[in-house]
Each structure stands twice: as structure tokens, then as C-alpha cells.
Amino acid sequence: MDRTWTGVRRRVEALGALSDSAEVFGARGHRFLLEETLTAAQLSELEAQVGVELPEEYRGFLLHVGAGGAGPAYGLFPVRRVQGRWRWEGDGAELADLSNLGRPFPQHGPDPDELASLLRRRPEEEGFAEIEDFDDAVEAWDERWEDVMWKPERTFGAIVVSHLGCAYRQWLIITGPERGRIWSDDRAEDRDLVPLLTPDGQPATFAHWYLDWLERTEDQVLPAPDRV
């Protein structure tokens, strides 16, 4: 039996009872509360709707910890059934195309030379005599940037699972070679989607991402004798 998630819900709830836990980044939003777990029947219904089996670590979390709630940054986006349909909810959750979760997540972004060229051509205010001309140039550049970086197919096979603030988000890859791994999305700051890495440079899986947050949080707020 996989014991990855044994005791995790209890540990999260215990953090919520500590006065110092309110100082943890994002805790004032999620308050260390977790959604109820999904039943096996609910998970099957969710997977039937999206047309793909979710990664094993995430499936285990949904069944044994909760359907979302407390977690890294502002929390793990909950998956809920609303008016008979399952969906993930959170700031940016709508960016995921649930009708295309079965299509492999593309591991590679735009051509590096194209991206570098586009960034070099970003307008600078000093190059314009009139502010209106500068604004028009920025608008045109933004449209080109969005065409290159925000194509919906770039995130096929993935769901948004967390919001870090300032439109920074993290995705869980559902389908393809990166299945089960977390990718960071800093496109709001003109940077690309990139895989999240562990301290030793390995791709971070869902379980590592969540348990690392839990352990760091316990280190921050728990007295040493009480740490797992």
C-alpha cells in the first residue's frame, strides 16, 4: 500500500491550530483548511468527464487528504462538482482547457531565437517622441507576445493547481512525458513556463511539491520536538 499521504491531513489540520501559522505565506487565505476527500466513485466520475486518468500521486491526495485547500502559496485549487460538472476553482484555473486534458502537454515552448528576438524588440519609452505612439507600440508588442506565449495549446494536458500572487501560477501536468510533475508559469513577467525543480535539480512531482511545502511550514511554526 502506498503510504505517501498517511497522516498528511492530520498534520495540515494541526498547523491550523497554531497561532504562528497565520504568518505562513498564503495562510490567511487557505487557513490550513482542506476540502473533504473525494470518494472513489466521485474520482471515477471526474476522470470520466475529463477523459483521462489523473496522475497517481494526485489521485492519492484527492482520495486520502482532500479535494483541495491548504497547500503551497495561496493553496491547492479545489476540484468541485458545480451544476453536475467537475471543475477546478481558483485564480487562473480557467486557463486550463479541460476538454484537452487527454492531449500531451508540450514540453517545449517557442523557438528560443524567436523569443529572444521578440524580447529585444520590446518598445522602450525613450525611443518615442509622443507617449501615444509609445502606447500603441506597446499594445502591438503585447499582442504579439500573447500570440507566441499564451497559445491555448501550450498548456494542453495540464491544470492550474496554485496561485502565487501577481499572476504567477503553477501547473500539474496530467498527460504526456511530464505527467505528474509541476511546472511554474511566470509568463506574466515575460518569462516562460518551466519545470519546477527540487534542490538537487530533479523534476518536482506533485507529492514532492506538496510535502516539501508541508515540511517547510512545520519547520517554520512547530517547536522542534513536535516535528514529524
C-alpha positions in Angstrom: 0.0 0.0 0.0 1.3 3.5 -0.9 1.7 5.4 2.3 2.7 8.7 0.7 -0.3 10.5 2.2 -0.6 8.7 5.5 -1.2 11.3 8.3 -0.9 14.3 5.9 -4.4 15.6 6.5 -3.9 15.4 10.3 -0.6 17.3 10.0 -2.1 20.1 7.9 -5.0 20.5 10.3 -2.6 20.6 13.3 -0.8 23.5 11.8 -4.1 25.4 11.6 -4.5 25.2 15.4 -1.2 27.1 16.0 -1.2 30.9 16.4 2.1 31.3 14.5 0.6 29.5 11.4 -1.1 32.7 10.4 2.3 34.2 9.5 2.9 31.5 6.9 2.7 32.9 3.3 -0.7 32.4 1.9 -2.2 31.0 5.2 -4.6 33.9 5.7 -6.3 32.7 2.5 -6.5 29.0 3.0 -6.3 29.0 6.8 -5.0 25.4 6.7 -8.4 24.1 5.8 -8.9 21.2 3.5 -11.8 20.2 1.4 -13.4 16.8 2.0 -11.8 13.9 0.2 -13.3 12.5 -2.9 -14.9 9.1 -2.9 -13.7 6.5 -5.4 -17.0 7.0 -7.3 -16.5 10.8 -7.5 -13.0 10.4 -8.7 -14.1 8.0 -11.4 -16.8 10.4 -12.4 -14.3 13.3 -12.6 -11.9 11.3 -14.7 -14.7 10.1 -17.0 -15.7 13.8 -17.5 -12.2 15.0 -18.4 -11.4 11.8 -20.4 -8.1 10.9 -18.7 -6.8 9.3 -15.5 -5.2 11.8 -13.2 -1.6 11.2 -12.1 -1.3 8.7 -9.3 0.1 11.0 -6.6 -2.6 13.5 -7.2 -5.3 10.8 -7.2 -4.0 9.6 -3.9 -4.2 13.1 -2.5 -7.8 13.6 -3.6 -8.8 10.2 -2.0 -6.8 10.5 1.2 -6.1 14.1 2.0 -8.7 16.4 0.4 -10.0 17.8 -2.9 -8.0 21.0 -2.4 -7.5 23.7 0.1 -4.4 24.3 2.2 -1.1 24.0 0.3 1.8 25.8 -1.3 1.4 29.6 -1.8 -2.3 30.5 -1.6 -3.4 26.9 -1.5 -4.2 23.9 -3.8 -7.0 24.7 -6.1 -10.1 22.6 -5.2 -11.9 20.4 -7.7 -15.6 20.6 -7.2 -18.8 19.5 -8.9 -20.8 22.5 -9.8 -24.2 22.1 -11.5 -23.4 18.5 -12.4 -19.9 19.2 -13.9 -16.5 18.9 -12.3 -14.1 21.9 -12.4 -11.1 23.3 -10.7 -11.6 26.6 -9.0 -9.1 29.4 -8.2 -7.4 32.4 -9.6 -6.4 31.3 -13.1 -8.0 27.8 -13.0 -10.0 28.7 -16.1 -6.7 28.9 -18.1 -6.8 25.1 -18.2 -8.7 23.6 -21.2 -10.5 20.6 -19.6 -11.6 19.4 -23.0 -8.0 18.8 -23.9 -6.5 17.2 -20.8 -6.0 14.0 -22.8 -3.7 15.7 -25.3 0.0 15.5 -24.3 1.5 18.6 -22.6 4.1 20.1 -24.9 7.5 20.1 -23.2 9.0 22.8 -25.4 7.9 26.4 -25.8 8.5 28.9 -28.6 11.7 28.8 -30.6 14.4 30.4 -28.3 15.7 32.6 -31.2 12.1 33.8 -31.9 11.6 34.5 -28.2 14.9 36.4 -27.8 14.2 38.4 -30.9 10.8 39.4 -29.6 12.1 40.4 -26.2 14.8 42.6 -27.9 12.1 44.4 -29.9 10.0 45.3 -26.8 9.4 49.1 -27.1 11.3 51.5 -24.8 9.7 54.8 -24.0 12.9 56.7 -24.7 12.5 55.8 -28.4 9.3 57.7 -28.9 8.6 61.4 -29.2 4.9 61.0 -28.3 3.5 59.0 -25.5 0.6 57.9 -27.7 3.0 56.4 -30.2 4.8 54.5 -27.4 1.4 53.2 -26.0 0.4 52.0 -29.5 3.8 50.2 -29.9 3.5 48.5 -26.5 0.0 47.4 -27.3 1.1 45.9 -30.6 4.1 44.2 -28.8 1.8 42.8 -26.1 -0.5 41.3 -28.8 2.5 39.6 -30.5 3.8 38.3 -27.1 0.4 36.8 -26.3 0.2 35.2 -29.7 3.6 33.5 -29.0 3.4 32.7 -25.3 -0.3 32.3 -24.5 -1.5 29.9 -27.2 -4.0 27.6 -25.5 -2.3 24.5 -26.9 0.8 25.3 -24.9 -0.9 24.1 -21.8 -3.0 21.3 -23.2 -2.8 18.2 -20.9 -2.3 20.3 -17.7 -4.3 22.0 -14.9 -3.5 25.1 -12.8 -3.2 24.0 -9.2 -1.9 27.0 -7.4 -1.6 30.8 -7.5 1.5 32.5 -6.1 0.2 36.1 -6.5 0.9 38.7 -9.2 -0.4 36.2 -11.8 2.4 33.7 -11.1 0.9 30.2 -11.2 1.9 26.5 -11.1 0.5 23.7 -13.3 0.2 20.0 -12.7 0.9 18.1 -15.9 -1.8 15.4 -16.5 -0.8 13.9 -19.8 2.5 13.3 -21.7 6.1 12.7 -20.7 5.9 15.3 -17.9 2.8 13.6 -16.4 2.6 14.1 -12.6 5.2 16.9 -12.5 4.8 20.6 -11.5 5.6 23.4 -13.9 6.0 27.1 -13.0 4.2 29.8 -15.0 5.9 33.2 -14.9 4.6 34.4 -18.2 3.0 37.5 -16.6 6.6 38.7 -16.1 7.7 37.9 -19.7 9.3 34.6 -18.7 8.3 31.2 -20.0 6.7 28.1 -18.5 9.5 26.0 -16.9 9.6 22.7 -14.9 9.8 23.2 -11.2 13.0 21.5 -9.8 13.9 20.0 -6.5 17.0 21.3 -4.7 19.1 18.6 -6.3 17.9 19.5 -9.8 15.3 16.8 -10.3 11.8 17.5 -11.7 9.3 18.1 -8.8 6.4 15.7 -8.7 3.1 16.6 -7.2 3.9 14.7 -3.9 7.3 16.4 -3.6 5.8 19.8 -4.2 3.1 19.4 -1.6 5.1 17.5 1.1 8.1 19.9 0.7 5.7 22.8 1.5 4.3 20.9 4.5 7.7 20.1 5.9 9.0 23.7 5.4 5.8 25.0 7.1 6.2 22.7 10.0 9.9 23.8 10.4 8.7 27.4 10.5 5.9 27.1 13.1 6.3 23.9 15.1 8.6 23.5 18.1 11.4 21.1 17.3 10.1 18.2 19.5 6.8 18.2 17.7 8.0 18.0 14.1 7.4 14.8 12.1 
